[in-house]
Amino acid sequence: MMTKVENREFMPELQNKSSASFQAFEKEFKEQMRDLYKHIEDYQDVVIHELTQGSIVVNYMVLLKLPASTKANETLKTIPNELINAITSSTTCNESCEGDNFE
């Protein structure tokens, strides 16, 4: 997934995952995502793949814990819509808010 953080300015240090800037951003981002996805039962965490310019563009993956059961396939079908609903209900969305690109 990708999202844009418009109220923060990108700094080159954010490209280095071991930098203090990246780690501070990651901590804050994970806290906000935990709050955003709190209603998704199997939500575990997010992993940031990279941060790039454009305010700060976050390329991340949502980690879910799915039960090993006969309902696993059914659960997998509903999760993408639940994630999109969580994001769109917490942001002001305009015409550019499509697919995996939320601004």
CYANA upper distance limits for C-alpha pairs under 8 A (distance plus 0.5 A):
  1 MET  CA     59 ASN  CA      6.37
  1 MET  CA     60 TYR  CA      5.85
  1 MET  CA     61 MET  CA      6.40
  1 MET  CA     62 VAL  CA      8.25
  1 MET  CA    100 ASP  CA      5.75
  1 MET  CA    101 ASN  CA      7.73
  2 MET  CA     57 VAL  CA      7.42
  2 MET  CA     58 VAL  CA      5.99
  2 MET  CA     59 ASN  CA      5.04
  2 MET  CA     60 TYR  CA      6.61
  2 MET  CA    100 ASP  CA      6.28
  2 MET  CA    101 ASN  CA      5.93
  2 MET  CA    102 PHE  CA      7.20
  3 THR  CA     57 VAL  CA      6.33
  3 THR  CA     58 VAL  CA      5.84
  3 THR  CA     59 ASN  CA      7.33
  3 THR  CA    100 ASP  CA      8.26
  3 THR  CA    101 ASN  CA      6.48
  3 THR  CA    102 PHE  CA      5.52
  3 THR  CA    103 GLU  CA      6.63
  4 LYS  CA     54 GLY  CA      7.97
  4 LYS  CA     55 SER  CA      7.41
  4 LYS  CA     56 ILE  CA      6.21
  4 LYS  CA     57 VAL  CA      4.92
  4 LYS  CA     58 VAL  CA      6.61
  4 LYS  CA    102 PHE  CA      7.09
  4 LYS  CA    103 GLU  CA      5.75
  5 VAL  CA     55 SER  CA      6.60
  5 VAL  CA     56 ILE  CA      5.59
  5 VAL  CA     57 VAL  CA      6.75
  5 VAL  CA     58 VAL  CA      7.97
  5 VAL  CA    103 GLU  CA      8.18
  6 GLU  CA     54 GLY  CA      8.41
  6 GLU  CA     55 SER  CA      5.54
  6 GLU  CA     56 ILE  CA      7.04
  6 GLU  CA    103 GLU  CA      8.47
  7 ASN  CA     55 SER  CA      7.68
  8 ARG  CA     55 SER  CA      6.46
  8 ARG  CA     56 ILE  CA      6.96
  9 GLU  CA     55 SER  CA      5.65
  9 GLU  CA     56 ILE  CA      6.90
 10 PHE  CA     14 LEU  CA      7.58
 10 PHE  CA     52 THR  CA      7.72
 10 PHE  CA     53 GLN  CA      6.12
 10 PHE  CA     54 GLY  CA      7.78
 10 PHE  CA     55 SER  CA      6.03
 10 PHE  CA     56 ILE  CA      5.71
 11 MET  CA     15 GLN  CA      8.49
 12 PRO  CA     16 ASN  CA      8.34
 13 GLU  CA     19 SER  CA      6.80
 13 GLU  CA     21 SER  CA      6.74
 13 GLU  CA     22 PHE  CA      7.28
 14 LEU  CA     19 SER  CA      7.61
 14 LEU  CA     21 SER  CA      6.41
 14 LEU  CA     22 PHE  CA      5.14
 14 LEU  CA     51 LEU  CA      6.80
 14 LEU  CA     52 THR  CA      8.35
 15 GLN  CA     22 PHE  CA      7.70
 15 GLN  CA     50 GLU  CA      7.31
 15 GLN  CA     51 LEU  CA      6.49
 15 GLN  CA     52 THR  CA      7.65
 16 ASN  CA     22 PHE  CA      7.07
 17 LYS  CA     22 PHE  CA      6.03
 17 LYS  CA     23 GLN  CA      7.24
 18 SER  CA     22 PHE  CA      7.35
 18 SER  CA     23 GLN  CA      7.30
 19 SER  CA     23 GLN  CA      6.79
 20 ALA  CA     24 ALA  CA      6.54
 21 SER  CA     25 PHE  CA      6.67
 22 PHE  CA     26 GLU  CA      6.44
 23 GLN  CA     27 LYS  CA      6.61
 24 ALA  CA     28 GLU  CA      6.88
 25 PHE  CA     29 PHE  CA      6.48
 26 GLU  CA     30 LYS  CA      6.47
 26 GLU  CA     48 ILE  CA      7.83
 27 LYS  CA     31 GLU  CA      6.80
 28 GLU  CA     32 GLN  CA      6.83
 29 PHE  CA     33 MET  CA      6.62
 30 LYS  CA     34 ARG  CA      6.48
 30 LYS  CA     45 ASP  CA      7.60
 30 LYS  CA     46 VAL  CA      6.89
 31 GLU  CA     35 ASP  CA      6.92
 32 GLN  CA     36 LEU  CA      6.60
 33 MET  CA     37 TYR  CA      6.43
 33 MET  CA     45 ASP  CA      8.31
 33 MET  CA     46 VAL  CA      7.82
 34 ARG  CA     38 LYS  CA      6.21
 34 ARG  CA     45 ASP  CA      7.36
 36 LEU  CA     86 ALA  CA      6.83
 36 LEU  CA     87 ILE  CA      7.59
 36 LEU  CA     90 SER  CA      7.88
 37 TYR  CA     43 TYR  CA      7.21
 37 TYR  CA     83 LEU  CA      7.71
 37 TYR  CA     86 ALA  CA      6.84
 38 LYS  CA     43 TYR  CA      7.64
 40 ILE  CA     82 GLU  CA      7.64
 40 ILE  CA     83 LEU  CA      8.31
 42 ASP  CA     64 LEU  CA      5.73
 42 ASP  CA     65 LYS  CA      5.55
 42 ASP  CA     66 LEU  CA      6.74
 43 TYR  CA     62 VAL  CA      8.12
 43 TYR  CA     63 LEU  CA      6.85
 43 TYR  CA     64 LEU  CA      5.14
 43 TYR  CA     65 LYS  CA      6.98
 44 GLN  CA     62 VAL  CA      8.22
 44 GLN  CA     63 LEU  CA      5.85
 44 GLN  CA     64 LEU  CA      5.65
 44 GLN  CA     65 LYS  CA      6.87
 45 ASP  CA     62 VAL  CA      6.65
 45 ASP  CA     63 LEU  CA      5.65
 45 ASP  CA     64 LEU  CA      7.72
 46 VAL  CA     60 TYR  CA      7.05
 46 VAL  CA     61 MET  CA      5.97
 46 VAL  CA     62 VAL  CA      4.99
 46 VAL  CA     63 LEU  CA      6.06
 47 VAL  CA     60 TYR  CA      5.95
 47 VAL  CA     61 MET  CA      5.69
 47 VAL  CA     62 VAL  CA      7.09
 47 VAL  CA     63 LEU  CA      7.86
 48 ILE  CA     58 VAL  CA      7.36
 48 ILE  CA     59 ASN  CA      6.51
 48 ILE  CA     60 TYR  CA      4.74
 48 ILE  CA     61 MET  CA      7.01
 49 HIS  CA     58 VAL  CA      8.18
 49 HIS  CA     59 ASN  CA      5.94
 49 HIS  CA     60 TYR  CA      5.73
 49 HIS  CA     61 MET  CA      7.84
 50 GLU  CA     58 VAL  CA      6.68
 50 GLU  CA     59 ASN  CA      5.87
 50 GLU  CA     60 TYR  CA      7.67
 51 LEU  CA     56 ILE  CA      6.84
 51 LEU  CA     57 VAL  CA      6.05
 51 LEU  CA     58 VAL  CA      5.36
 51 LEU  CA     59 ASN  CA      6.89
 52 THR  CA     56 ILE  CA      6.27
 52 THR  CA     57 VAL  CA      5.57
 52 THR  CA     58 VAL  CA      7.26
 53 GLN  CA     57 VAL  CA      6.55
 66 LEU  CA     72 ALA  CA      7.11
 66 LEU  CA     75 THR  CA      8.35
 67 PRO  CA     71 LYS  CA      8.50
 67 PRO  CA     72 ALA  CA      6.79
 68 ALA  CA     72 ALA  CA      6.77
 71 LYS  CA     75 THR  CA      6.61
 72 ALA  CA     76 LEU  CA      6.65
 73 ASN  CA     77 LYS  CA      6.94
 74 GLU  CA     78 THR  CA      7.42
 75 THR  CA     79 ILE  CA      6.95
 76 LEU  CA     80 PRO  CA      8.16
 78 THR  CA     82 GLU  CA      6.86
 79 ILE  CA     83 LEU  CA      6.65
 80 PRO  CA     84 ILE  CA      6.75
 81 ASN  CA     85 ASN  CA      6.46
 82 GLU  CA     86 ALA  CA      6.58
 83 LEU  CA     87 ILE  CA      6.86
 84 ILE  CA     88 THR  CA      6.55
 85 ASN  CA     89 SER  CA      6.30
 86 ALA  CA     90 SER  CA      6.91
 87 ILE  CA     91 THR  CA      6.89
 88 THR  CA     92 THR  CA      7.67
 88 THR  CA     93 CYS  CA      6.99
 93 CYS  CA     97 CYS  CA      6.05
 93 CYS  CA    102 PHE  CA      8.10
 93 CYS  CA    103 GLU  CA      7.59
 96 SER  CA    101 ASN  CA      8.17
 96 SER  CA    102 PHE  CA      7.74
 96 SER  CA    103 GLU  CA      7.51
 97 CYS  CA    101 ASN  CA      6.62
 97 CYS  CA    102 PHE  CA      5.33
 97 CYS  CA    103 GLU  CA      6.61
 98 GLU  CA    102 PHE  CA      7.02
